[in-house]
Amino acid sequence: MTTEPVVVWSEIPVSDMKKAVAFYNAVFDWQMTIDESGPNPMANLGSATDTVAGHLYPGTPATAGNGPTVHIAVRDRLEDAAIRCRTAGGKVLGEIITIPPGRFVYATDPDGNSIGLFEPAKAA
């Protein structure tokens, strides 16, 4: 039996944990907190077993255009999440792009990490 490659975890490096947690909580309507129980502080993005999870951690983000883009689903309208992103200190880059699975827009967090704000297509 072979296993197909699958993404199972993501890590987003941030320079200021408190500011990053505030940004991601505001944009995605989360209630993340900083966990100090390990060797480094972290804030978990999720823990569901049927989806990719990850965390924020103290680190140096890649320079603009050189790191990966993590796409994160929004709970409401994409336009509303884009407004929250700008208000919380991020940047929205370009226009909304529609693809069969939904709509997304590229953005950066306050550290310059590339993120995608993703709104899944509504079930027919």
C-alpha positions as CSV (number, residue, x, y, z in Angstrom):
1,M,0.0,0.0,0.0
2,T,1.3,3.5,-0.8
3,T,0.4,6.7,0.8
4,E,-0.2,9.8,-1.2
5,P,1.6,12.9,-0.1
6,V,-0.6,15.0,2.1
7,V,0.0,18.2,4.1
8,V,-0.6,17.4,7.7
9,W,0.8,20.5,9.6
10,S,1.7,24.1,8.9
11,E,3.8,26.5,10.8
12,I,3.8,30.3,10.5
13,P,6.8,32.1,11.9
14,V,6.0,35.4,13.6
15,S,8.1,38.1,15.3
16,D,5.6,39.1,18.0
17,M,3.4,36.3,19.3
18,K,0.9,38.6,21.0
19,K,0.4,40.8,17.9
20,A,0.2,37.8,15.6
21,V,-2.4,36.0,17.8
22,A,-4.5,39.3,17.9
23,F,-4.3,39.5,14.1
24,Y,-5.3,35.9,13.3
25,N,-8.0,36.0,15.9
26,A,-9.4,39.2,14.4
27,V,-9.3,38.1,10.8
28,F,-10.6,34.5,11.3
29,D,-12.8,35.0,14.3
30,W,-10.7,32.6,16.4
31,Q,-10.0,32.4,20.1
32,M,-6.4,31.4,20.0
33,T,-4.2,31.8,23.0
34,I,-0.5,31.4,23.5
35,D,0.6,28.1,24.9
36,E,3.8,28.3,27.0
37,S,4.0,24.6,27.9
38,G,6.6,23.6,25.4
39,P,10.2,24.6,24.7
40,N,8.9,27.6,22.7
41,P,5.6,29.5,22.9
42,M,3.0,28.7,20.2
43,A,-0.6,29.3,19.3
44,N,-2.5,26.5,17.6
45,L,-4.4,27.2,14.5
46,G,-6.6,24.2,15.0
47,S,-6.7,20.6,16.1
48,A,-9.3,18.9,14.0
49,T,-8.2,15.5,12.7
50,D,-10.0,15.8,9.4
51,T,-8.2,19.0,8.2
52,V,-4.7,20.5,8.3
53,A,-3.8,22.2,11.5
54,G,-0.8,24.2,12.5
55,H,0.6,26.9,14.8
56,L,2.2,30.3,15.0
57,Y,5.7,30.2,16.5
58,P,8.4,32.7,17.3
59,G,10.6,32.9,14.2
60,T,11.8,34.9,11.3
61,P,9.3,35.1,8.4
62,A,10.6,34.6,4.8
63,T,11.2,37.7,2.8
64,A,8.3,38.8,0.6
65,G,7.7,36.4,-2.2
66,N,10.0,33.7,-0.9
67,G,7.8,31.7,1.6
68,P,4.8,29.4,1.2
69,T,1.3,30.6,1.2
70,V,-1.1,29.1,3.7
71,H,-4.7,29.4,2.7
72,I,-7.2,29.5,5.6
73,A,-11.0,29.2,5.3
74,V,-13.0,32.2,6.5
75,R,-16.3,31.7,8.4
76,D,-18.2,34.4,6.6
77,R,-18.0,36.4,3.4
78,L,-14.6,36.8,1.9
79,E,-15.0,40.6,1.6
80,D,-15.7,40.9,5.3
81,A,-12.5,38.9,6.2
82,A,-10.5,41.1,3.8
83,I,-11.7,44.2,5.6
84,R,-10.8,42.6,9.0
85,C,-7.4,41.8,7.6
86,R,-6.7,45.4,6.6
87,T,-8.1,46.7,9.9
88,A,-5.9,44.3,11.9
89,G,-2.7,45.4,10.2
90,G,-2.4,43.0,7.2
91,K,-2.4,43.8,3.5
92,V,-4.8,42.4,0.9
93,L,-3.0,41.9,-2.4
94,G,-5.0,42.1,-5.6
95,E,-8.5,41.1,-6.4
96,I,-10.7,38.1,-5.4
97,I,-10.1,35.0,-7.5
98,T,-12.9,32.6,-8.2
99,I,-12.1,28.9,-8.7
100,P,-14.5,25.9,-8.7
101,P,-13.9,25.1,-4.9
102,G,-14.6,28.7,-3.9
103,R,-13.1,32.2,-3.8
104,F,-9.8,33.5,-2.4
105,V,-7.6,36.5,-2.1
106,Y,-3.9,36.7,-1.3
107,A,-2.9,38.7,1.7
108,T,0.0,39.2,4.1
109,D,-0.1,39.2,7.9
110,P,1.7,42.0,9.8
111,D,5.0,40.1,9.6
112,G,4.7,39.8,5.8
113,N,3.8,36.0,5.8
114,S,1.8,35.2,2.7
115,I,-1.7,33.9,3.5
116,G,-4.8,33.2,1.4
117,L,-8.2,34.1,2.7
118,F,-10.5,31.4,1.3
119,E,-14.3,31.2,1.1
120,P,-15.5,27.7,0.1
121,A,-18.2,27.5,-2.6
122,K,-21.7,27.1,-1.3
123,A,-23.2,23.7,-1.7
124,A,-25.6,23.5,-4.6
